[in-house]
Amino acid sequence: MRILFFIESLRSGGKERRLVELLNYLKHNTDYKLMLVLTEDEIHYNNVHNLGIKIKVIKRQRIKKDPRLFFKFYRLCNEFKPDIIHTWGSMLAFYALPAVIIKRIPHINSHITDAPLRRKKVGFQYFITNLGFKYSKNILANSHAGLQSYGVSGAKCKVIYNGLQLDRFSNLPDIELIKAKYNIRTTYAVIMVASFTSNKNYDLLLDVAEILSENRNDITFIGVGDTKLDPPEYNRLLNRSEKLNNVILNEKISNIEALINACDIGVLFTFSEGLSNSIMEYMACGKPVIANEAGGTKELITHDKTGFLLTDETPEEIAIILSNLLGDEDKRKQVGENAKLQIENYFTIERMGNDFNRLYLELAK
């Protein structure tokens, strides 16, 4: 079987990491012929080059919505002759349409990786997304909340959950060394891994940190994420955090597992969410999670068993929840162990890879 994967780039990100893990799984567990097509020559996952997969870059020229990509992609399909086209983005599904329709190549559409509260139902983006869905044999999401948010249903709609490479979370560095490296001098540390954008509610994290700093000085709050997606928002948050003595805001780091492991609780305050890789990483490290119930998070967390789901709690109420959990070591340990077991049973790379492989085989029939 020949499968052509089409994505904008392989810069650091949840969707991109998921594809890299899938390619690695397929390369080591199947005899499929794989091609990876990018529209930007940007690869942050260097191990992709060691997989022996043919990589092609069809760059846009001057304009973001370059119509020449229709012809470039079609030409690549003529050369590679894929049995399946697997796209990872609405614009890419749009560029693939001539090959999908004219050459009748089955199309898997993996555009849905989020679960927005409100989706604009007008405009070019809405049009091309729905057009891509129409000509897809399968529409994939990484959460049921994502399918619901995009308003798609039926037999061709499927959910394949993200998977984690569990060996990332073994043989981690000494906790005290990591604390020293990141200037964590308190007994406890609470971490939030999320991009510094308006979609993530870092203000709530700072509110909670400010409230708890009035009564105790043994907690450090750490934010880690991409600082370049929305520089004004990051600078605003940084200015606010500098007025608090218990907050550290860090740019993206490569050894995030080690830092999570050095913390006591993982939090994610957000307005909408698909299936969060950050929450999965907290759980894989055996850390209890406090997160908003939004989107696919409730498909990961069972309240009071593998974590704690928030609905409309105030910052003061969240501060109490967090403080009580820090004061109950047995509870933290039990919830963390339950969370780790949840990942090991249901959210591994092997399970994700098997689900994708089963879909490819069904489609090939």
Summary of the structure (lengths in Angstrom):
residues: 365
radius of gyration: 21.4
end to end distance: 11.0
largest distance: 67.1
contacts: 1204
relative contact order: 0.12
helix: 44%
strand: 19%
